[in-house]
Amino acid sequence: MKKKQDEVMMNEYEYLLAVIIGVLIAILLKRKDIMEILKLRREIRRIERASQ
C-alpha cells in the first residue's frame, strides 16, 4: 500500500515539475513578445512625433 502512495506522489511531483517548466517557458516567450511590442510602440510614437 505504501509503495503505491509513493508512486502517486512521484507522479504528482513530475506533473507539477512539467507544469512549472511549461509556465517558465511561456513567460520567457511572452517576455520576448513584450519586448518586441515595446520596441514597436516606441517606433510608432517616434513616427507620430515626426509627422506632427
mmCIF file of the N, C-alpha and C atoms, coordinates in Angstrom:
data_MODEL
# 
_entry.id   MODEL 
# 
loop_
_atom_site.group_PDB 
_atom_site.id 
_atom_site.type_symbol 
_atom_site.label_atom_id 
_atom_site.label_alt_id 
_atom_site.label_comp_id 
_atom_site.label_asym_id 
_atom_site.label_entity_id 
_atom_site.label_seq_id 
_atom_site.pdbx_PDB_ins_code 
_atom_site.Cartn_x 
_atom_site.Cartn_y 
_atom_site.Cartn_z 
_atom_site.occupancy 
_atom_site.B_iso_or_equiv 
_atom_site.pdbx_formal_charge 
_atom_site.auth_seq_id 
_atom_site.auth_comp_id 
_atom_site.auth_asym_id 
_atom_site.auth_atom_id 
_atom_site.pdbx_PDB_model_num 
ATOM 1   N N  . MET A 1 1  ? 0.846  -1.211 0.000   1.00 0.00 ? 1  MET A N  1 
ATOM 2   C CA . MET A 1 1  ? 0.000  0.000  0.000   1.00 0.00 ? 1  MET A CA 1 
ATOM 3   C C  . MET A 1 1  ? 0.876  1.254  0.000   1.00 0.00 ? 1  MET A C  1 
ATOM 4   N N  . LYS A 1 2  ? 1.902  1.250  0.858   1.00 0.00 ? 2  LYS A N  1 
ATOM 5   C CA . LYS A 1 2  ? 2.765  2.429  0.964   1.00 0.00 ? 2  LYS A CA 1 
ATOM 6   C C  . LYS A 1 2  ? 3.453  2.713  -0.376  1.00 0.00 ? 2  LYS A C  1 
ATOM 7   N N  . LYS A 1 3  ? 3.941  1.651  -1.025  1.00 0.00 ? 3  LYS A N  1 
ATOM 8   C CA . LYS A 1 3  ? 4.654  1.837  -2.291  1.00 0.00 ? 3  LYS A CA 1 
ATOM 9   C C  . LYS A 1 3  ? 3.753  2.503  -3.329  1.00 0.00 ? 3  LYS A C  1 
ATOM 10  N N  . LYS A 1 4  ? 2.502  2.112  -3.356  1.00 0.00 ? 4  LYS A N  1 
ATOM 11  C CA . LYS A 1 4  ? 1.564  2.700  -4.321  1.00 0.00 ? 4  LYS A CA 1 
ATOM 12  C C  . LYS A 1 4  ? 1.420  4.204  -4.065  1.00 0.00 ? 4  LYS A C  1 
ATOM 13  N N  . GLN A 1 5  ? 1.325  4.597  -2.792  1.00 0.00 ? 5  GLN A N  1 
ATOM 14  C CA . GLN A 1 5  ? 1.193  6.024  -2.455  1.00 0.00 ? 5  GLN A CA 1 
ATOM 15  C C  . GLN A 1 5  ? 2.436  6.797  -2.898  1.00 0.00 ? 5  GLN A C  1 
ATOM 16  N N  . ASP A 1 6  ? 3.620  6.216  -2.673  1.00 0.00 ? 6  ASP A N  1 
ATOM 17  C CA . ASP A 1 6  ? 4.851  6.884  -3.090  1.00 0.00 ? 6  ASP A CA 1 
ATOM 18  C C  . ASP A 1 6  ? 4.850  7.119  -4.600  1.00 0.00 ? 6  ASP A C  1 
ATOM 19  N N  . GLU A 1 7  ? 4.379  6.117  -5.357  1.00 0.00 ? 7  GLU A N  1 
ATOM 20  C CA . GLU A 1 7  ? 4.328  6.257  -6.816  1.00 0.00 ? 7  GLU A CA 1 
ATOM 21  C C  . GLU A 1 7  ? 3.406  7.408  -7.203  1.00 0.00 ? 7  GLU A C  1 
ATOM 22  N N  . VAL A 1 8  ? 2.271  7.489  -6.533  1.00 0.00 ? 8  VAL A N  1 
ATOM 23  C CA . VAL A 1 8  ? 1.318  8.565  -6.828  1.00 0.00 ? 8  VAL A CA 1 
ATOM 24  C C  . VAL A 1 8  ? 1.958  9.913  -6.531  1.00 0.00 ? 8  VAL A C  1 
ATOM 25  N N  . MET A 1 9  ? 2.657  10.019 -5.397  1.00 0.00 ? 9  MET A N  1 
ATOM 26  C CA . MET A 1 9  ? 3.319  11.274 -5.036  1.00 0.00 ? 9  MET A CA 1 
ATOM 27  C C  . MET A 1 9  ? 4.330  11.657 -6.116  1.00 0.00 ? 9  MET A C  1 
ATOM 28  N N  . MET A 1 10 ? 5.139  10.692 -6.565  1.00 0.00 ? 10 MET A N  1 
ATOM 29  C CA . MET A 1 10 ? 6.135  10.976 -7.597  1.00 0.00 ? 10 MET A CA 1 
ATOM 30  C C  . MET A 1 10 ? 5.449  11.485 -8.862  1.00 0.00 ? 10 MET A C  1 
ATOM 31  N N  . ASN A 1 11 ? 4.351  10.839 -9.233  1.00 0.00 ? 11 ASN A N  1 
ATOM 32  C CA . ASN A 1 11 ? 3.646  11.272 -10.438 1.00 0.00 ? 11 ASN A CA 1 
ATOM 33  C C  . ASN A 1 11 ? 3.156  12.707 -10.276 1.00 0.00 ? 11 ASN A C  1 
ATOM 34  N N  . GLU A 1 12 ? 2.659  13.039 -9.081  1.00 0.00 ? 12 GLU A N  1 
ATOM 35  C CA . GLU A 1 12 ? 2.193  14.406 -8.842  1.00 0.00 ? 12 GLU A CA 1 
ATOM 36  C C  . GLU A 1 12 ? 3.347  15.392 -8.946  1.00 0.00 ? 12 GLU A C  1 
ATOM 37  N N  . TYR A 1 13 ? 4.516  15.009 -8.388  1.00 0.00 ? 13 TYR A N  1 
ATOM 38  C CA . TYR A 1 13 ? 5.673  15.909 -8.458  1.00 0.00 ? 13 TYR A CA 1 
ATOM 39  C C  . TYR A 1 13 ? 6.126  16.089 -9.902  1.00 0.00 ? 13 TYR A C  1 
ATOM 40  N N  . GLU A 1 14 ? 6.151  14.980 -10.660 1.00 0.00 ? 14 GLU A N  1 
ATOM 41  C CA . GLU A 1 14 ? 6.564  15.071 -12.060 1.00 0.00 ? 14 GLU A CA 1 
ATOM 42  C C  . GLU A 1 14 ? 5.610  15.975 -12.825 1.00 0.00 ? 14 GLU A C  1 
ATOM 43  N N  . TYR A 1 15 ? 4.317  15.839 -12.523 1.00 0.00 ? 15 TYR A N  1 
ATOM 44  C CA . TYR A 1 15 ? 3.308  16.670 -13.191 1.00 0.00 ? 15 TYR A CA 1 
ATOM 45  C C  . TYR A 1 15 ? 3.535  18.141 -12.847 1.00 0.00 ? 15 TYR A C  1 
ATOM 46  N N  . LEU A 1 16 ? 3.750  18.412 -11.552 1.00 0.00 ? 16 LEU A N  1 
ATOM 47  C CA . LEU A 1 16 ? 3.991  19.797 -11.120 1.00 0.00 ? 16 LEU A CA 1 
ATOM 48  C C  . LEU A 1 16 ? 5.231  20.358 -11.800 1.00 0.00 ? 16 LEU A C  1 
ATOM 49  N N  . LEU A 1 17 ? 6.291  19.551 -11.852 1.00 0.00 ? 17 LEU A N  1 
ATOM 50  C CA . LEU A 1 17 ? 7.531  19.993 -12.493 1.00 0.00 ? 17 LEU A CA 1 
ATOM 51  C C  . LEU A 1 17 ? 7.277  20.349 -13.951 1.00 0.00 ? 17 LEU A C  1 
ATOM 52  N N  . ALA A 1 18 ? 6.542  19.483 -14.640 1.00 0.00 ? 18 ALA A N  1 
ATOM 53  C CA . ALA A 1 18 ? 6.248  19.731 -16.052 1.00 0.00 ? 18 ALA A CA 1 
ATOM 54  C C  . ALA A 1 18 ? 5.460  21.028 -16.205 1.00 0.00 ? 18 ALA A C  1 
ATOM 55  N N  . VAL A 1 19 ? 4.492  21.238 -15.328 1.00 0.00 ? 19 VAL A N  1 
ATOM 56  C CA . VAL A 1 19 ? 3.677  22.457 -15.389 1.00 0.00 ? 19 VAL A CA 1 
ATOM 57  C C  . VAL A 1 19 ? 4.545  23.686 -15.152 1.00 0.00 ? 19 VAL A C  1 
ATOM 58  N N  . ILE A 1 20 ? 5.405  23.621 -14.122 1.00 0.00 ? 20 ILE A N  1 
ATOM 59  C CA . ILE A 1 20 ? 6.261  24.768 -13.791 1.00 0.00 ? 20 ILE A CA 1 
ATOM 60  C C  . ILE A 1 20 ? 7.188  25.090 -14.963 1.00 0.00 ? 20 ILE A C  1 
ATOM 61  N N  . ILE A 1 21 ? 7.792  24.058 -15.549 1.00 0.00 ? 21 ILE A N  1 
ATOM 62  C CA . ILE A 1 21 ? 8.696  24.273 -16.683 1.00 0.00 ? 21 ILE A CA 1 
ATOM 63  C C  . ILE A 1 21 ? 7.934  24.897 -17.845 1.00 0.00 ? 21 ILE A C  1 
ATOM 64  N N  . GLY A 1 22 ? 6.724  24.391 -18.088 1.00 0.00 ? 22 GLY A N  1 
ATOM 65  C CA . GLY A 1 22 ? 5.904  24.943 -19.162 1.00 0.00 ? 22 GLY A CA 1 
ATOM 66  C C  . GLY A 1 22 ? 5.610  26.416 -18.930 1.00 0.00 ? 22 GLY A C  1 
ATOM 67  N N  . VAL A 1 23 ? 5.282  26.749 -17.686 1.00 0.00 ? 23 VAL A N  1 
ATOM 68  C CA . VAL A 1 23 ? 4.970  28.145 -17.350 1.00 0.00 ? 23 VAL A CA 1 
ATOM 69  C C  . VAL A 1 23 ? 6.200  29.027 -17.551 1.00 0.00 ? 23 VAL A C  1 
ATOM 70  N N  . LEU A 1 24 ? 7.369  28.534 -17.109 1.00 0.00 ? 24 LEU A N  1 
ATOM 71  C CA . LEU A 1 24 ? 8.594  29.324 -17.270 1.00 0.00 ? 24 LEU A CA 1 
ATOM 72  C C  . LEU A 1 24 ? 8.877  29.585 -18.740 1.00 0.00 ? 24 LEU A C  1 
ATOM 73  N N  . ILE A 1 25 ? 8.732  28.545 -19.565 1.00 0.00 ? 25 ILE A N  1 
ATOM 74  C CA . ILE A 1 25 ? 8.974  28.717 -20.998 1.00 0.00 ? 25 ILE A CA 1 
ATOM 75  C C  . ILE A 1 25 ? 7.998  29.736 -21.571 1.00 0.00 ? 25 ILE A C  1 
ATOM 76  N N  . ALA A 1 26 ? 6.730  29.625 -21.164 1.00 0.00 ? 26 ALA A N  1 
ATOM 77  C CA . ALA A 1 26 ? 5.715  30.559 -21.663 1.00 0.00 ? 26 ALA A CA 1 
ATOM 78  C C  . ALA A 1 26 ? 6.070  31.986 -21.270 1.00 0.00 ? 26 ALA A C  1 
ATOM 79  N N  . ILE A 1 27 ? 6.537  32.172 -20.025 1.00 0.00 ? 27 ILE A N  1 
ATOM 80  C CA . ILE A 1 27 ? 6.902  33.516 -19.553 1.00 0.00 ? 27 ILE A CA 1 
ATOM 81  C C  . ILE A 1 27 ? 8.067  34.056 -20.386 1.00 0.00 ? 27 ILE A C  1 
ATOM 82  N N  . LEU A 1 28 ? 9.072  33.198 -20.639 1.00 0.00 ? 28 LEU A N  1 
ATOM 83  C CA . LEU A 1 28 ? 10.220 33.648 -21.426 1.00 0.00 ? 28 LEU A CA 1 
ATOM 84  C C  . LEU A 1 28 ? 9.781  34.056 -22.827 1.00 0.00 ? 28 LEU A C  1 
ATOM 85  N N  . LEU A 1 29 ? 8.926  33.248 -23.450 1.00 0.00 ? 29 LEU A N  1 
ATOM 86  C CA . LEU A 1 29 ? 8.453  33.575 -24.799 1.00 0.00 ? 29 LEU A CA 1 
ATOM 87  C C  . LEU A 1 29 ? 7.646  34.860 -24.766 1.00 0.00 ? 29 LEU A C  1 
ATOM 88  N N  . LYS A 1 30 ? 6.787  34.993 -23.754 1.00 0.00 ? 30 LYS A N  1 
ATOM 89  C CA . LYS A 1 30 ? 5.961  36.201 -23.625 1.00 0.00 ? 30 LYS A CA 1 
ATOM 90  C C  . LYS A 1 30 ? 6.842  37.425 -23.456 1.00 0.00 ? 30 LYS A C  1 
ATOM 91  N N  . ARG A 1 31 ? 7.892  37.283 -22.633 1.00 0.00 ? 31 ARG A N  1 
ATOM 92  C CA . ARG A 1 31 ? 8.759  38.430 -22.391 1.00 0.00 ? 31 ARG A CA 1 
ATOM 93  C C  . ARG A 1 31 ? 9.369  38.900 -23.711 1.00 0.00 ? 31 ARG A C  1 
ATOM 94  N N  . LYS A 1 32 ? 9.778  37.950 -24.549 1.00 0.00 ? 32 LYS A N  1 
ATOM 95  C CA . LYS A 1 32 ? 10.328 38.320 -25.860 1.00 0.00 ? 32 LYS A CA 1 
ATOM 96  C C  . LYS A 1 32 ? 9.285  39.099 -26.645 1.00 0.00 ? 32 LYS A C  1 
ATOM 97  N N  . ASP A 1 33 ? 8.055  38.573 -26.651 1.00 0.00 ? 33 ASP A N  1 
ATOM 98  C CA . ASP A 1 33 ? 6.971  39.251 -27.370 1.00 0.00 ? 33 ASP A CA 1 
ATOM 99  C C  . ASP A 1 33 ? 6.759  40.649 -26.811 1.00 0.00 ? 33 ASP A C  1 
ATOM 100 N N  . ILE A 1 34 ? 6.765  40.761 -25.483 1.00 0.00 ? 34 ILE A N  1 
ATOM 101 C CA . ILE A 1 34 ? 6.538  42.064 -24.845 1.00 0.00 ? 34 ILE A CA 1 
ATOM 102 C C  . ILE A 1 34 ? 7.634  43.046 -25.260 1.00 0.00 ? 34 ILE A C  1 
ATOM 103 N N  . MET A 1 35 ? 8.889  42.562 -25.296 1.00 0.00 ? 35 MET A N  1 
ATOM 104 C CA . MET A 1 35 ? 9.986  43.442 -25.699 1.00 0.00 ? 35 MET A CA 1 
ATOM 105 C C  . MET A 1 35 ? 9.771  43.924 -27.132 1.00 0.00 ? 35 MET A C  1 
ATOM 106 N N  . GLU A 1 36 ? 9.342  43.015 -28.009 1.00 0.00 ? 36 GLU A N  1 
ATOM 107 C CA . GLU A 1 36 ? 9.082  43.402 -29.402 1.00 0.00 ? 36 GLU A CA 1 
ATOM 108 C C  . GLU A 1 36 ? 7.981  44.450 -29.460 1.00 0.00 ? 36 GLU A C  1 
ATOM 109 N N  . ILE A 1 37 ? 6.902  44.216 -28.691 1.00 0.00 ? 37 ILE A N  1 
ATOM 110 C CA . ILE A 1 37 ? 5.768  45.145 -28.692 1.00 0.00 ? 37 ILE A CA 1 
ATOM 111 C C  . ILE A 1 37 ? 6.217  46.519 -28.194 1.00 0.00 ? 37 ILE A C  1 
ATOM 112 N N  . LEU A 1 38 ? 7.033  46.533 -27.123 1.00 0.00 ? 38 LEU A N  1 
ATOM 113 C CA . LEU A 1 38 ? 7.506  47.816 -26.598 1.00 0.00 ? 38 LEU A CA 1 
ATOM 114 C C  . LEU A 1 38 ? 8.343  48.543 -27.646 1.00 0.00 ? 38 LEU A C  1 
ATOM 115 N N  . LYS A 1 39 ? 9.197  47.802 -28.350 1.00 0.00 ? 39 LYS A N  1 
ATOM 116 C CA . LYS A 1 39 ? 10.006 48.423 -29.405 1.00 0.00 ? 39 LYS A CA 1 
ATOM 117 C C  . LYS A 1 39 ? 9.101  49.021 -30.469 1.00 0.00 ? 39 LYS A C  1 
ATOM 118 N N  . LEU A 1 40 ? 8.083  48.256 -30.873 1.00 0.00 ? 40 LEU A N  1 
ATOM 119 C CA . LEU A 1 40 ? 7.160  48.743 -31.907 1.00 0.00 ? 40 LEU A CA 1 
ATOM 120 C C  . LEU A 1 40 ? 6.448  50.000 -31.430 1.00 0.00 ? 40 LEU A C  1 
ATOM 121 N N  . ARG A 1 41 ? 5.997  49.996 -30.178 1.00 0.00 ? 41 ARG A N  1 
ATOM 122 C CA . ARG A 1 41 ? 5.288  51.168 -29.656 1.00 0.00 ? 41 ARG A CA 1 
ATOM 123 C C  . ARG A 1 41 ? 6.196  52.384 -29.665 1.00 0.00 ? 41 ARG A C  1 
ATOM 124 N N  . ARG A 1 42 ? 7.464  52.174 -29.318 1.00 0.00 ? 42 ARG A N  1 
ATOM 125 C CA . ARG A 1 42 ? 8.415  53.282 -29.318 1.00 0.00 ? 42 ARG A CA 1 
ATOM 126 C C  . ARG A 1 42 ? 8.563  53.836 -30.736 1.00 0.00 ? 42 ARG A C  1 
ATOM 127 N N  . GLU A 1 43 ? 8.681  52.923 -31.703 1.00 0.00 ? 43 GLU A N  1 
ATOM 128 C CA . GLU A 1 43 ? 8.801  53.347 -33.107 1.00 0.00 ? 43 GLU A CA 1 
ATOM 129 C C  . GLU A 1 43 ? 7.572  54.136 -33.531 1.00 0.00 ? 43 GLU A C  1 
ATOM 130 N N  . ILE A 1 44 ? 6.388  53.628 -33.173 1.00 0.00 ? 44 ILE A N  1 
ATOM 131 C CA . ILE A 1 44 ? 5.137  54.299 -33.562 1.00 0.00 ? 44 ILE A CA 1 
ATOM 132 C C  . ILE A 1 44 ? 5.099  55.701 -32.973 1.00 0.00 ? 44 ILE A C  1 
ATOM 133 N N  . ARG A 1 45 ? 5.486  55.833 -31.694 1.00 0.00 ? 45 ARG A N  1 
ATOM 134 C CA . ARG A 1 45 ? 5.480  57.147 -31.046 1.00 0.00 ? 45 ARG A CA 1 
ATOM 135 C C  . ARG A 1 45 ? 6.426  58.096 -31.774 1.00 0.00 ? 45 ARG A C  1 
ATOM 136 N N  . ARG A 1 46 ? 7.602  57.586 -32.140 1.00 0.00 ? 46 ARG A N  1 
ATOM 137 C CA . ARG A 1 46 ? 8.589  58.422 -32.821 1.00 0.00 ? 46 ARG A CA 1 
ATOM 138 C C  . ARG A 1 46 ? 8.025  58.899 -34.160 1.00 0.00 ? 46 ARG A C  1 
ATOM 139 N N  . ILE A 1 47 ? 7.365  57.997 -34.875 1.00 0.00 ? 47 ILE A N  1 
ATOM 140 C CA . ILE A 1 47 ? 6.780  58.360 -36.178 1.00 0.00 ? 47 ILE A CA 1 
ATOM 141 C C  . ILE A 1 47 ? 5.680  59.399 -35.981 1.00 0.00 ? 47 ILE A C  1 
ATOM 142 N N  . GLU A 1 48 ? 4.842  59.208 -34.948 1.00 0.00 ? 48 GLU A N  1 
ATOM 143 C CA . GLU A 1 48 ? 3.764  60.168 -34.690 1.00 0.00 ? 48 GLU A CA 1 
ATOM 144 C C  . GLU A 1 48 ? 4.338  61.551 -34.407 1.00 0.00 ? 48 GLU A C  1 
ATOM 145 N N  . ARG A 1 49 ? 5.404  61.607 -33.596 1.00 0.00 ? 49 ARG A N  1 
ATOM 146 C CA . ARG A 1 49 ? 6.018  62.894 -33.275 1.00 0.00 ? 49 ARG A CA 1 
ATOM 147 C C  . ARG A 1 49 ? 6.565  63.544 -34.537 1.00 0.00 ? 49 ARG A C  1 
ATOM 148 N N  . ALA A 1 50 ? 7.203  62.748 -35.379 1.00 0.00 ? 50 ALA A N  1 
ATOM 149 C CA . ALA A 1 50 ? 7.806  63.283 -36.604 1.00 0.00 ? 50 ALA A CA 1 
ATOM 150 C C  . ALA A 1 50 ? 6.743  63.824 -37.554 1.00 0.00 ? 50 ALA A C  1 
ATOM 151 N N  . SER A 1 51 ? 5.576  63.211 -37.547 1.00 0.00 ? 51 SER A N  1 
ATOM 152 C CA . SER A 1 51 ? 4.533  63.619 -38.502 1.00 0.00 ? 51 SER A CA 1 
ATOM 153 C C  . SER A 1 51 ? 3.765  64.854 -38.034 1.00 0.00 ? 51 SER A C  1 
ATOM 154 N N  . GLN A 1 52 ? 3.925  65.242 -36.776 1.00 0.00 ? 52 GLN A N  1 
ATOM 155 C CA . GLN A 1 52 ? 3.176  66.415 -36.271 1.00 0.00 ? 52 GLN A CA 1 
ATOM 156 C C  . GLN A 1 52 ? 3.837  67.720 -36.683 1.00 0.00 ? 52 GLN A C  1 
# 
